[in-house]
């Protein structure tokens, strides 16, 4: 049985029934939209898909007419720009995600290209499963972050689509809507529908189900889409209200869960050789060598088709800032960005967790340097109880998937954990307090975090174990000696770039 059989039955709604139901529907939709805006509890993302002529654009216009368009963010996605092609395929959709309290409508979204490419036989056989896998991961993560995903497929039978396209093409006021590309796709109706059916079946899930709508009758289509959207909004608003009433019991601050330690209490951090040392004289020679090498690699012709992401994490006073300055000293300021990550802003809290990192991804020939990063979720947020155990546990797989997409798009990732001993950290803290131009570097939070050293050590070991992959391994740097740490980092960055180029 075809997935689309129920959407080819020629559903109809007479004008009298339509007029009676639509007046109340419009008022209820507007009320629900303002309830959403007031609560700010979640974002709504509506994906509009389907056959040409089945009423996709009319439905988008209708939603904007029936609700307040000031709180609807409608985005259409034509062929990707040069900027988008330099980044992972999903990058441009991340840029357009609606914040909590708003409705986003994506017209021409992440389903368009996979379906068209398969129907037109443009994509490699292996490309489609990878594309579907990326979509499944994205939608699962958005749903886990609280986004209400509503996916519509507007359908027509083959005869129905031909009739609709001819009608639109015949009318001078609508003829512009029917292009040669539309007719080209219509000639491949069966392969197109077959490709769509496969992808819809594989991406239909409890957290992001597909809704099929018969587009043959305008009245039926408008009521079906509008009433479904209203029902989904009301259901989620009710769920959000119930969750808020019990939030104190469910979402209180949690401490880090400590896994069992090894019998001899050895781990990847306390096994580092912290005695490594580099004299000032040798450091000067090595610094010149590796900064020169990094400069050449950053200007290499092949790097113009690649990008790089450098991630710096470490205990407070481990020397991240100093190491970053030695890296940037070797680079043209026009070709890198230093991105310090602090507590999320109000704008960032209104979006899914990884949004604020996706927006900073570099284009070709560029290097993005993250001073702290997306690993905050499994470090500080875990230890301090700023997110639930479920949130930081699922973050491991979300981060691995995020980094895989970066590597697949040509990004070279170098991740560094700078490790200092507790005694060396204490010495640096006191030095900062006693040195006037370093006092800004030490805060009460630094001393408080030091008291939680064991919990952070557990979190770091879990992070390394779960997110050090073949394509994006962690580089653990013994940083008690700053000279040694800085040269080790510069050398590793060069080796990663050389290997990629």
matplotlib code that plots the C-alpha trace (Angstrom):
import matplotlib.pyplot as plt

x = [0.0, 1.3, 2.0, 0.2, -2.9, -5.0, -3.9, -5.2, -8.8, -10.1, -11.2, -13.7, -15.2, -18.2, -18.1, -20.8, -18.8, -15.6, -17.1, -18.5, -15.3, -12.7, -13.9, -13.4, -10.2, -8.5, -9.4, -8.2, -4.9, -4.2, -5.0, -2.7, 0.1, -0.1, -0.2, 3.0, 4.6, 3.7, 5.0, 8.2, 8.3, 9.3, 9.8, 7.6, 9.2, 6.8, 8.3, 6.4, 7.0, 5.1, 4.4, 4.4, 0.8, -0.4, -0.8, 2.5, 2.9, -0.8, -0.6, 2.5, 0.6, -2.5, -0.6, 0.9, -2.6, -4.4, -1.8, 0.3, 3.2, 5.4, 5.9, 6.3, 9.7, 9.1, 12.2, 12.6, 15.8, 16.8, 20.1, 22.8, 25.0, 28.8, 29.0, 26.7, 28.6, 31.7, 30.1, 28.1, 24.8, 22.7, 24.5, 22.1, 19.1, 20.7, 21.1, 17.3, 15.9, 13.2, 13.7, 11.4, 8.0, 8.0, 6.9, 9.3, 8.1, 10.7, 9.6, 12.0, 14.0, 16.4, 14.1, 14.0, 17.5, 17.6, 14.2, 15.0, 18.5, 17.3, 14.4, 16.6, 19.4, 21.9, 23.1, 25.5, 23.8, 25.7, 24.9, 21.2, 21.5, 24.1, 21.7, 18.8, 20.9, 21.9, 18.3, 17.2, 19.9, 19.0, 15.3, 15.9, 18.1, 15.7, 12.9, 15.0, 15.7, 11.9, 11.2, 7.8, 8.4, 5.5, 6.1, 3.6, 3.6, 1.0, 0.1, -1.7, -2.3, -0.4, -3.5, -4.3, -0.9, -1.0, -4.4, -3.3, -0.1, -2.0, -4.5, -1.8, 0.1, -3.0, -3.8, -1.6, -1.6, -0.2, 1.7, 5.0, 4.6, 5.0, 8.6, 10.4, 11.8, 8.3, 7.4, 10.7, 9.9, 6.3, 7.7, 9.5, 6.4, 6.7, 10.4, 9.8, 7.0, 8.9, 11.9, 9.6, 7.9, 11.1, 12.5, 9.2, 8.9, 12.5, 12.1, 8.6, 9.1, 7.2, 9.0, 8.7, 5.8, 4.7, 1.2, -0.1, -2.6, -4.6, -4.1, -6.8, -9.5, -8.6, -11.1, -10.1, -6.4, -6.7, -8.9, -6.7, -3.5, -4.9, -6.8, -3.8, -1.4, -3.9, -4.2, -0.4, 0.0, -2.7, -1.4, 2.2, 1.0, -0.9, 2.1, 4.4, 2.0, 1.9, 5.7, 6.1, 3.9, 6.1, 9.4, 10.7, 10.4, 11.7, 14.3, 16.1, 19.9, 21.6, 25.1, 27.4, 26.9, 30.2, 30.9, 33.0, 36.7, 39.5, 40.9, 44.2, 42.5, 44.5, 42.9, 43.9, 44.5, 46.6, 48.6, 50.0, 53.7, 53.5, 57.3, 57.9, 59.9, 61.3, 64.0, 63.5, 66.3, 64.9, 61.4, 62.4, 63.8, 60.8, 58.4, 59.9, 59.9, 56.3, 54.8, 56.5, 55.2, 51.7, 51.8, 52.8, 50.1, 47.4, 48.4, 48.7, 46.6, 44.8, 43.7, 41.5, 39.2, 39.3, 38.7, 39.9, 38.4, 40.7, 39.0, 40.7, 39.5, 41.2, 41.2, 41.2, 44.7, 45.8, 47.2, 44.5, 44.8, 48.5, 48.5, 45.9, 48.0, 50.9, 48.7, 47.2, 50.6, 51.4, 48.2, 46.9, 44.2, 41.9, 41.8, 41.0, 38.4, 38.9, 35.6, 35.5, 32.6, 31.0, 27.6, 24.9, 23.1, 19.3, 19.2, 21.3, 19.2, 16.2, 17.8, 18.9, 22.2, 24.5, 23.0, 25.5, 28.4, 26.9, 26.6, 30.4, 31.6, 34.4, 34.3, 37.0, 40.5, 39.4, 40.3, 37.9, 39.5, 37.1, 38.3, 36.0, 33.3, 30.3, 31.9, 30.6, 27.5, 29.3, 31.7, 30.6, 26.8, 27.1, 29.1, 27.2, 23.8, 22.8, 21.3, 19.7, 21.5, 19.5, 20.7, 24.4, 24.2, 22.7, 25.1, 28.0, 26.4, 25.1, 28.7, 30.2, 27.6, 28.2, 32.0, 31.4, 29.4, 32.2, 34.9, 32.6, 32.4, 36.2, 36.9, 40.1, 39.3, 42.0, 40.8, 43.1, 42.7, 45.3, 45.9, 47.6, 48.3, 46.4, 49.6, 50.5, 47.0, 47.2, 50.5, 49.1, 45.9, 48.1, 50.3, 47.3, 46.0, 49.4, 50.1, 48.1, 47.7, 46.7, 44.0, 41.2, 42.0, 41.0, 37.5, 35.6, 34.2, 37.7, 38.2, 34.8, 35.5, 38.8, 36.8, 35.1, 38.3, 37.4, 34.0, 35.5, 38.2, 35.5, 33.6, 36.8, 37.6, 34.1, 34.3, 37.6, 36.4, 33.1, 34.2, 37.7, 37.1, 39.3, 38.2, 38.3, 40.6, 41.4, 45.0, 45.8, 48.5, 50.6, 50.6, 52.5, 55.3, 53.9, 56.8, 56.2, 52.4, 52.6, 55.0, 53.1, 49.9, 51.6, 53.2, 49.9, 48.0, 50.6, 50.6, 46.7, 46.8, 49.6, 47.8, 44.6, 46.3]
y = [0.0, 3.4, 5.9, 8.5, 6.5, 8.4, 11.7, 10.9, 10.2, 13.6, 14.9, 17.9, 20.4, 22.5, 26.3, 26.4, 24.1, 25.9, 29.3, 28.0, 26.4, 28.8, 31.8, 30.0, 28.4, 31.7, 33.1, 30.0, 30.0, 33.6, 32.9, 29.9, 31.9, 34.6, 32.0, 30.6, 34.0, 34.8, 31.5, 31.4, 27.7, 26.3, 27.1, 25.8, 24.7, 24.0, 22.2, 22.7, 20.0, 18.3, 18.3, 21.5, 22.8, 21.0, 24.3, 24.7, 28.4, 29.1, 27.4, 29.4, 32.6, 31.4, 30.9, 34.4, 35.8, 33.9, 34.6, 37.6, 37.6, 39.6, 36.5, 34.1, 33.7, 32.4, 31.3, 29.9, 28.0, 28.2, 26.6, 27.1, 30.2, 30.1, 30.8, 27.9, 25.5, 26.1, 24.7, 21.5, 21.2, 21.8, 25.0, 27.3, 25.8, 26.3, 30.0, 30.3, 28.4, 30.3, 31.2, 30.0, 31.7, 32.0, 30.0, 29.3, 28.1, 26.5, 26.4, 24.4, 22.7, 19.9, 17.4, 19.2, 18.4, 14.7, 14.0, 16.0, 14.6, 11.0, 11.6, 13.2, 10.6, 13.3, 11.9, 9.0, 5.9, 6.2, 9.9, 9.4, 7.3, 9.7, 12.7, 10.9, 10.0, 13.7, 14.7, 12.1, 13.2, 16.9, 16.4, 14.2, 16.8, 19.7, 17.7, 16.9, 20.7, 21.3, 22.3, 21.4, 19.9, 19.8, 18.3, 18.6, 16.8, 18.3, 15.7, 15.3, 12.4, 12.4, 13.5, 16.0, 17.6, 17.9, 19.5, 22.0, 23.0, 23.6, 25.7, 27.8, 28.1, 29.2, 32.1, 35.2, 36.1, 32.7, 31.6, 32.8, 30.1, 27.3, 26.9, 24.6, 22.9, 22.2, 20.5, 18.6, 17.2, 16.4, 14.2, 12.2, 12.1, 8.4, 8.5, 11.7, 10.2, 7.0, 8.9, 11.0, 7.9, 6.3, 9.4, 10.1, 6.5, 6.7, 10.0, 9.5, 9.4, 9.9, 13.2, 14.4, 12.7, 13.4, 14.7, 14.1, 16.5, 16.1, 19.2, 18.6, 20.7, 24.2, 24.2, 20.8, 21.7, 24.9, 23.4, 20.3, 22.2, 24.9, 22.6, 20.2, 23.1, 24.4, 20.9, 20.6, 24.0, 23.5, 20.0, 21.3, 24.4, 22.2, 19.9, 23.0, 24.3, 21.0, 20.7, 24.2, 23.4, 20.5, 22.0, 22.4, 18.7, 17.6, 20.2, 21.0, 21.5, 18.1, 17.1, 15.2, 11.5, 9.8, 6.6, 3.9, 4.6, 2.2, 0.1, 2.0, 5.4, 6.0, 8.0, 9.9, 13.1, 11.9, 9.7, 12.6, 13.4, 16.8, 17.1, 17.9, 21.0, 23.2, 25.7, 29.3, 29.1, 26.0, 27.4, 30.5, 28.3, 25.9, 28.8, 30.4, 27.1, 26.0, 29.5, 29.7, 26.3, 27.2, 30.4, 28.5, 25.9, 28.6, 30.1, 26.8, 26.8, 23.6, 25.2, 27.6, 24.6, 23.6, 25.3, 24.6, 24.6, 24.7, 23.9, 24.9, 23.5, 23.1, 23.8, 27.4, 29.0, 26.1, 28.6, 28.5, 32.2, 32.2, 29.2, 30.8, 34.0, 32.0, 30.4, 33.7, 35.4, 33.1, 33.9, 36.7, 38.4, 38.4, 34.6, 33.7, 34.4, 34.0, 33.0, 33.2, 31.3, 32.5, 31.9, 31.9, 35.2, 35.6, 35.2, 32.0, 30.5, 30.8, 28.5, 24.8, 24.3, 23.9, 26.9, 29.4, 27.2, 26.5, 30.2, 30.7, 27.9, 29.1, 29.2, 28.0, 29.3, 30.4, 29.2, 29.5, 29.3, 28.5, 29.5, 27.0, 25.4, 23.1, 20.9, 23.2, 21.1, 18.0, 19.9, 23.0, 22.5, 18.9, 19.6, 22.8, 21.2, 23.8, 21.0, 17.7, 14.4, 13.5, 16.7, 16.1, 12.4, 12.9, 15.7, 13.2, 11.7, 15.1, 16.5, 13.6, 14.0, 17.7, 17.2, 14.5, 16.9, 19.4, 16.9, 15.7, 19.3, 19.7, 21.1, 20.1, 19.8, 20.1, 19.7, 20.4, 19.8, 21.7, 19.9, 21.5, 20.0, 21.2, 22.7, 24.5, 25.9, 27.2, 28.9, 30.6, 31.7, 33.4, 35.0, 36.5, 37.9, 39.5, 40.9, 44.0, 43.5, 39.8, 40.4, 40.5, 36.8, 35.6, 35.6, 34.0, 31.5, 30.2, 29.5, 27.9, 25.7, 24.6, 23.1, 20.9, 19.6, 15.9, 16.3, 18.2, 15.5, 12.8, 14.9, 15.5, 11.8, 10.9, 13.6, 12.3, 8.7, 9.5, 12.2, 11.3, 9.9, 8.9, 12.0, 14.4, 13.1, 14.9, 16.1, 16.1, 18.6, 18.6, 22.3, 22.8, 24.1, 26.8, 26.6, 22.8, 23.2, 26.0, 24.2, 20.9, 22.7, 24.5, 21.3, 19.4, 22.0, 21.9, 18.1, 18.0, 20.5, 18.8, 15.5, 17.0, 18.9]
z = [0.0, -1.0, 1.8, -0.3, -1.0, 1.7, 0.3, -3.2, -2.3, -3.5, -0.1, -0.4, 2.0, 0.8, 1.0, 3.8, 6.0, 5.3, 6.2, 9.4, 10.6, 9.4, 11.4, 14.7, 13.5, 12.7, 16.2, 18.0, 16.0, 16.9, 20.6, 20.6, 18.9, 21.6, 24.3, 22.8, 22.7, 26.3, 27.6, 25.6, 26.6, 23.2, 19.5, 16.7, 13.4, 10.5, 7.5, 4.2, 1.7, -1.2, -4.9, -7.0, -7.3, -4.2, -2.2, -0.4, -1.0, -0.4, 3.0, 4.0, 3.0, 4.8, 8.1, 7.9, 7.2, 9.9, 12.6, 13.5, 10.9, 13.3, 15.4, 12.4, 10.8, 7.2, 5.4, 1.9, 0.9, -2.7, -4.0, -1.4, -1.7, -1.9, 1.8, 2.6, 0.4, 2.5, 5.5, 6.5, 4.5, 7.6, 8.5, 6.7, 8.5, 11.9, 11.1, 10.6, 13.6, 15.4, 19.1, 21.8, 21.7, 17.9, 14.9, 12.1, 8.7, 6.4, 2.8, 0.9, 3.7, 4.4, 2.6, -0.7, -2.0, -1.0, -2.7, -5.9, -6.2, -5.9, -8.2, -10.8, -10.2, -9.3, -6.0, -5.4, -4.0, -0.7, -0.3, 0.5, 3.6, 5.0, 4.3, 6.0, 8.9, 9.4, 9.2, 11.8, 14.2, 13.7, 14.3, 17.4, 18.9, 18.1, 19.7, 22.8, 23.0, 23.2, 19.6, 18.3, 14.8, 12.4, 9.0, 6.2, 2.9, 0.4, -2.2, -5.5, -7.8, -11.1, -13.0, -10.3, -10.4, -14.2, -14.0, -11.3, -13.2, -16.5, -14.6, -13.0, -16.3, -18.2, -15.8, -16.6, -12.8, -11.8, -14.8, -13.2, -10.6, -13.1, -14.3, -16.7, -13.7, -12.4, -15.7, -15.6, -12.2, -13.3, -16.1, -13.4, -11.2, -10.3, -9.4, -7.4, -5.4, -4.9, -3.5, -1.3, 0.0, 1.0, 2.8, 4.5, 5.8, 7.1, 8.8, 10.3, 14.1, 17.3, 17.9, 14.3, 12.5, 9.0, 8.3, 4.7, 3.3, 0.1, -1.9, -4.5, -2.8, -1.5, 1.3, 2.6, 2.4, 4.3, 7.1, 7.4, 7.8, 10.0, 12.4, 12.6, 13.5, 16.1, 17.7, 17.9, 19.5, 22.1, 23.0, 23.5, 25.4, 27.8, 28.2, 28.9, 31.5, 33.3, 33.2, 34.6, 37.5, 38.5, 37.4, 41.0, 41.6, 38.2, 37.2, 40.4, 40.2, 40.0, 40.9, 38.6, 38.5, 39.4, 37.6, 39.2, 39.2, 38.4, 41.3, 41.2, 40.7, 37.5, 34.7, 31.5, 33.4, 36.4, 34.1, 32.2, 32.7, 34.3, 34.7, 31.0, 30.7, 27.9, 28.5, 27.5, 24.9, 23.2, 23.5, 21.5, 18.7, 18.6, 18.7, 15.7, 13.8, 14.5, 14.1, 10.7, 9.7, 10.8, 8.8, 5.7, 6.2, 6.7, 3.3, 1.5, -1.7, -0.7, 2.6, 0.5, 0.1, 3.7, 7.1, 10.7, 14.1, 17.2, 20.5, 23.8, 27.1, 30.4, 34.1, 35.2, 34.9, 32.6, 30.1, 27.3, 26.6, 26.3, 24.0, 21.8, 21.5, 20.3, 17.7, 16.5, 16.4, 13.4, 11.5, 9.3, 11.4, 8.3, 8.3, 11.8, 14.5, 18.2, 19.8, 23.6, 25.1, 28.3, 29.9, 27.2, 26.5, 26.6, 22.8, 23.0, 25.7, 23.5, 20.9, 21.0, 22.8, 19.7, 17.9, 19.2, 18.0, 14.5, 13.8, 14.3, 11.9, 9.6, 5.8, 3.4, 4.2, 7.7, 11.2, 14.2, 17.6, 20.4, 23.9, 25.7, 23.5, 23.1, 25.7, 28.4, 28.5, 29.6, 31.9, 33.8, 33.1, 34.3, 37.4, 38.4, 37.7, 35.1, 33.0, 33.7, 33.6, 30.5, 28.8, 29.3, 28.7, 25.2, 24.5, 23.9, 20.8, 19.6, 19.8, 18.0, 15.3, 15.1, 14.7, 12.1, 10.0, 10.3, 9.1, 6.3, 5.0, 5.0, 8.4, 10.3, 14.0, 16.7, 20.3, 23.3, 27.0, 29.0, 32.2, 35.3, 38.7, 41.7, 43.2, 40.0, 39.7, 43.3, 42.5, 39.4, 41.3, 44.0, 41.4, 39.7, 42.9, 43.6, 40.1, 39.3, 35.6, 36.1, 38.8, 36.2, 35.5, 39.0, 40.2, 43.2, 40.7, 40.0, 43.7, 44.0, 40.9, 42.5, 45.4, 42.9, 41.3, 41.8, 40.1, 37.2, 36.8, 36.6, 34.0, 31.9, 31.9, 30.7, 28.0, 26.7, 26.7, 24.9, 22.4, 21.4, 18.0, 15.0, 13.1, 16.1, 18.8, 22.0, 22.5, 26.3, 27.1, 30.3, 31.0, 34.2, 32.1, 29.7, 27.3, 26.8, 26.4, 23.8, 21.6, 21.9, 20.8, 17.8, 16.7, 16.9, 15.0, 12.2, 12.1, 11.9, 9.0, 7.2, 7.4, 6.0, 3.2]

ax = plt.figure().add_subplot(projection="3d")
ax.plot(x, y, z, "-o")
ax.set_aspect("equal")
plt.show()
